[in-house]
């Protein structure tokens, strides 16, 4: 008999919420969807125009496989990454790699650390956090993974003592989804030295770096170059950078030559590269339309302030003030709708069923995003949280 050959209960949090959201819609519930971590609308016009010109090009390279290079967009990776940084990175000991977005690359990282032949231990930022690194680790037989300690008390920055002996790879995510917290230079320096001393490879998913609220938010790349014995890599993407670039699947990595070489070997055997015209469009926006990028950063900051004021006014407790991105993270109430809430999941589903407000529950926390225009739904949101009558007593 034909049936699934995967373990039961394998859906991740986003799949479960999409299912609950669909059930509510089927009942005729009007939804106020704050669960989506995806910008609304199109990409920046500057990016679309450049991509349009590129796709109309007669150059064969613009329509061919790019593999681990970018013949259609010369020097793409270095230029793409350079546009994110305050200064050019030192050349010695570095290498670059174009990628089709960050998510598919996350599964290649343990492979590049040798998990096909030997056991690999991976530390992730997934409790609370974006679950894909842990999901990828679960699919690799020789990989064991654990979540580093992240909470409001440590400002969602783990301590070196939290890294277990024998760890081979740490997968960072700064700025962090869902807390919006950033990495700062002193902490990153301590981490880089620790990883160099313990022969741990260090990776950062910098998807939200362009949406940082202040100059104190720094990339791993800017610090790691000062540690010649460190094996490291950092990934950047156009997904949240150019308005809505989530379907463009364009990004780049930089890192120590040894780590990038291993990634190139694995990726070269399993991937044919990004779509060149979209890369041309993303790079054009990044190099020539920083005002457009600043517009989105400012827009999300304004929406964050609005939502935080609204929800705190309805007795919700903010876990920590976001410093980047378009997410807010909240402590789960103990009581709502006259009932004891045993978990953040119960509260989230109760909000969906009773008010149509959709968030994402992460452990003891709830994430509400501002990708949608919360200003047009603020009256409904205020009424919804007021109706919940939340309590933390």
C-alpha positions in Angstrom: 0.0 0.0 0.0 1.3 3.4 -0.9 1.8 5.8 2.0 4.1 8.4 3.4 7.6 7.2 4.3 8.3 10.1 6.6 7.8 10.1 10.4 4.4 11.3 11.6 4.0 14.9 12.8 6.7 16.4 10.6 5.0 19.6 9.7 6.8 22.7 11.0 5.3 25.7 12.8 4.6 27.6 9.6 2.8 24.7 8.0 0.6 24.2 11.1 -0.3 27.9 11.2 -1.2 27.9 7.5 -3.5 25.0 8.1 -5.2 26.7 11.1 -5.5 29.9 9.0 -7.1 28.0 6.2 -9.6 26.4 8.6 -10.6 29.9 9.9 -11.0 31.2 6.4 -13.2 28.2 5.5 -15.5 29.2 8.4 -15.8 32.7 7.0 -13.5 34.2 9.6 -12.1 37.6 8.6 -8.3 37.4 9.2 -5.8 40.0 10.3 -2.7 38.2 9.3 0.4 39.2 11.2 2.1 35.9 10.7 3.6 36.5 7.3 7.4 37.3 7.3 7.2 38.3 3.6 7.1 41.9 2.3 3.9 42.8 0.5 3.7 44.1 -3.0 6.3 44.0 -5.7 10.1 44.5 -5.7 11.5 48.0 -6.1 10.8 49.4 -9.5 14.6 49.9 -10.0 15.1 46.2 -9.5 12.3 45.2 -11.8 13.4 47.5 -14.6 17.0 46.2 -14.5 15.7 42.6 -14.4 13.5 43.3 -17.4 16.3 44.7 -19.4 18.4 41.7 -18.5 15.8 39.1 -19.4 15.4 40.8 -22.8 19.2 40.6 -23.4 20.4 38.4 -26.3 23.5 37.5 -24.3 23.6 33.7 -24.0 25.1 33.9 -20.5 22.0 35.7 -19.2 19.9 32.7 -20.0 22.2 29.9 -19.0 23.1 28.0 -15.8 25.3 30.1 -13.5 26.5 27.2 -11.2 29.0 28.5 -8.7 29.8 31.6 -10.7 27.8 34.5 -12.2 29.1 34.9 -15.8 26.0 37.0 -16.7 26.6 39.4 -13.9 30.4 39.8 -13.5 31.7 39.9 -9.9 28.2 39.7 -8.6 28.9 38.2 -5.2 31.7 40.6 -4.2 29.6 43.6 -5.3 26.4 42.4 -3.7 28.1 41.8 -0.4 30.2 45.0 -0.6 27.0 47.0 -0.8 25.9 45.7 2.6 29.1 46.7 4.4 30.7 49.9 5.7 34.0 49.1 4.0 35.6 46.7 1.5 36.7 43.4 3.1 40.3 42.4 3.1 41.1 40.2 0.1 43.5 37.7 1.6 42.0 34.4 2.7 38.4 35.2 1.5 36.2 33.7 -1.2 32.7 34.4 -2.5 29.8 32.3 -3.7 26.5 33.3 -5.5 23.5 31.5 -4.0 19.8 31.0 -4.9 18.7 32.5 -1.6 19.7 31.4 1.9 17.1 28.7 2.8 18.4 26.0 0.3 22.0 26.7 1.4 21.2 25.9 5.1 21.0 22.2 4.3 24.4 22.3 2.5 26.2 23.6 5.6 26.4 20.3 7.6 27.3 18.5 4.3 30.2 21.0 3.9 31.3 20.2 7.4 31.6 16.5 6.5 28.3 15.0 7.8 28.1 12.5 4.8 31.1 10.7 6.3 31.1 11.4 10.0 29.0 12.7 12.9 28.5 16.4 13.0 27.2 18.5 16.0 25.4 21.7 15.1 24.2 24.5 17.3 21.3 26.6 16.1 19.3 29.7 17.1 15.9 28.0 16.8 14.3 28.2 20.2 12.8 30.7 19.7 13.7 31.1 16.1 13.4 30.4 12.4 13.1 26.6 12.3 14.7 25.8 9.0 18.2 25.2 10.3 16.9 22.6 12.7 14.6 21.1 10.1 17.6 20.6 7.7 19.7 19.1 10.5 16.9 16.6 11.2 17.0 15.4 7.6 20.8 14.6 7.9 21.3 11.2 9.5 24.8 12.0 10.8 23.8 15.4 12.3 22.8 16.1 15.9 21.7 19.6 16.7 20.7 21.6 19.7 19.3 25.1 20.3 21.4 27.7 22.0 19.9 29.5 25.0 18.0 32.6 23.7 15.8 34.7 26.0 15.0 38.3 27.0 17.4 38.0 29.9 20.4 37.5 27.7 19.0 39.8 25.0 18.8 36.8 22.6 22.6 36.5 22.5 23.9 33.2 23.9 27.0 32.9 26.1 30.1 31.0 25.1 29.4 28.6 28.0 26.2 27.6 26.2 28.1 26.0 23.3 28.5 22.3 24.0 31.8 20.5 23.8 32.3 18.8 20.5 30.2 21.3 18.5 31.4 21.4 14.9 29.2 24.2 13.5 27.3 27.1 14.9 24.5 28.5 12.7 23.8 32.1 13.7 20.9 34.2 12.6 21.6 37.9 13.2 19.6 40.1 13.0 17.4 37.4 14.7 14.1 36.1 13.5 11.8 36.5 15.5 13.2 38.8 18.2 14.7 41.4 15.9 17.9 41.4 18.0 21.3 42.2 16.5 24.9 41.1 16.9 27.3 43.8 18.1 31.1 43.9 17.6 32.3 43.1 21.2 30.1 40.0 21.4 31.0 38.8 17.9 34.7 39.2 18.6 34.4 37.0 21.7 32.5 34.4 19.6 34.9 34.4 16.7 37.9 33.9 19.1 36.0 31.1 20.9 35.2 29.3 17.6 38.8 29.8 16.3 40.1 28.3 19.6 37.7 25.3 19.5 37.9 24.6 15.8 34.2 25.4 15.3 32.9 26.6 12.0 30.7 29.7 12.2 27.9 30.7 9.9 25.5 33.7 9.9 22.3 34.1 8.1 22.2 37.9 7.6 18.9 38.0 5.7 17.7 41.1 7.7 20.9 43.1 8.0 19.7 45.7 5.6 16.7 46.3 7.9 18.8 47.1 10.9 17.7 50.2 12.8 21.1 51.5 13.9 24.8 51.4 13.0 25.6 49.2 16.0 24.3 46.2 14.1 27.3 44.6 12.4 27.9 41.7 10.1 29.9 38.6 11.0 32.1 39.4 7.9 33.3 42.7 9.3 34.6 41.0 12.5 35.6 37.5 11.2 38.2 38.9 8.8 40.3 39.8 11.9 40.6 36.1 12.9 42.8 34.3 10.4 42.3 30.9 12.1 38.5 31.1 12.0 36.6 29.0 9.5 33.5 31.1 8.8 30.8 32.1 6.2 28.0 34.6 6.0 25.0 34.7 3.6 23.1 37.7 2.3 19.9 37.7 0.3 17.8 40.1 -1.8 14.6 38.6 -0.4 13.8 41.3 2.1 16.2 43.9 0.7 14.5 45.2 -2.4 10.9 45.4 -1.1 9.5 42.0 -2.0 12.3 40.0 -3.4 11.3 36.7 -1.8 10.5 35.0 -5.1 13.7 36.2 -6.8 16.0 33.6 -5.1 19.2 35.7 -5.3 21.9 36.1 -2.8 25.6 35.7 -2.1 28.0 34.3 0.5 31.5 35.4 1.7 33.8 33.5 4.1 37.1 32.0 4.7 38.4 30.2 1.7 38.4 26.8 3.3 34.7 26.9 4.2 33.6 28.4 0.9 35.6 25.8 -1.0 33.8 23.0 0.8 30.4 24.7 0.1 31.4 25.2 -3.5 32.1 21.4 -3.8 28.7 20.4 -2.4 26.7 23.1 -4.1 28.5 22.5 -7.4 27.3 18.9 -7.4 23.7 19.7 -6.3 22.7 23.1 -7.7 22.8 25.0 -11.0 22.9 28.5 -9.6 20.5 31.5 -9.4 18.4 33.1 -12.2 20.8 35.6 -13.8 18.3 38.4 -14.8 16.9 38.5 -11.2 20.5 38.8 -9.9 21.1 41.7 -12.3 18.0 43.4 -11.1 18.8 42.9 -7.4 22.3 44.2 -7.8 21.1 47.3 -9.7 18.8 48.2 -6.9 21.4 47.6 -4.3 24.0 49.7 -6.0 21.8 52.5 -7.4 18.7 52.7 -5.3 19.7 52.8 -1.6 16.9 55.4 -1.2 14.3 52.7 -2.0 15.9 50.4 0.5 15.9 53.1 3.1 12.2 53.7 2.4 11.3 50.1 3.3 13.5 50.2 6.4 11.8 53.4 7.6 8.3 52.0 6.8 8.8 48.9 8.9 10.2 50.9 11.8 7.1 53.1 11.8 4.8 50.1 11.6 6.7 48.4 14.5 6.2 51.5 16.7 2.5 51.6 15.9 1.9 47.9 16.6 3.9 48.0 19.8 2.0 51.0 21.1 -1.3 49.4 20.2 -0.6 46.0 21.7 1.0 47.2 24.9 -2.0 49.4 25.3 -4.1 46.2 25.4 -1.9 44.7 28.2 0.3 42.5 26.0 3.9 42.3 27.2 6.7 42.9 24.7 9.5 40.4 25.2 12.2 42.8 23.9 12.4 45.9 21.7 13.2 45.0 18.1 16.4 46.4 16.7 16.0 45.2 13.1 13.6 43.7 10.7 9.8 43.7 10.8 9.0 41.4 13.7 7.8 42.0 17.3 8.1 39.3 19.9 5.7 39.0 22.8 5.4 37.0 26.0 2.5 34.6 26.0 -0.4 35.6 28.3 -1.3 33.3 31.2 -5.0 34.0 30.6 -7.2 35.1 27.7 -10.8 35.0 26.8 -11.6 34.0 30.4 -9.4 30.8 30.1 -6.0 29.7 31.3 -3.6 29.6 28.4 -1.4 26.6 28.8 0.9 27.6 25.9 1.7 30.3 23.3 0.2 27.9 20.7 -3.1 27.7 22.6 -3.2 31.5 22.8 -2.3 32.0 19.1 -5.0 29.5 18.0 -7.5 31.1 20.3 -6.8 34.5 18.8 -7.2 33.1 15.3 -10.5 31.4 16.1 -12.0 34.2 18.2 -10.7 37.3 16.5 -9.0 36.4 13.2 -5.6 37.8 14.4 -2.9 35.4 13.1 0.6 35.3 14.7 3.3 32.7 15.0 4.0 31.0 18.3 7.6 30.2 19.2 8.0 28.3 22.4 6.7 30.6 25.2 6.6 33.6 22.8 4.4 35.0 20.0 5.7 36.8 16.9 3.6 39.4 15.1 4.9 40.8 11.9 4.3 44.2 10.3 4.7 43.2 6.6 1.0 44.0 6.2 0.0 47.6 6.7 -1.0 47.5 10.4 -2.2 51.2 10.2 -5.3 50.2 8.1 -6.2 47.4 10.6 -5.3 49.1 13.9 -8.9 49.6 15.0 -9.7 45.9 14.4 -6.4 44.8 16.1 -7.2 47.0 19.1 -10.7 45.5 19.3 -9.3 42.0 19.0 -6.7 42.2 21.8 -9.2 44.1 24.0 -11.6 41.3 23.5 -9.0 38.8 24.5 -8.7 40.5 27.9 -5.2 39.1 28.4 -3.6 38.7 31.8 -0.1 37.7 33.0 -1.1 37.3 36.6 
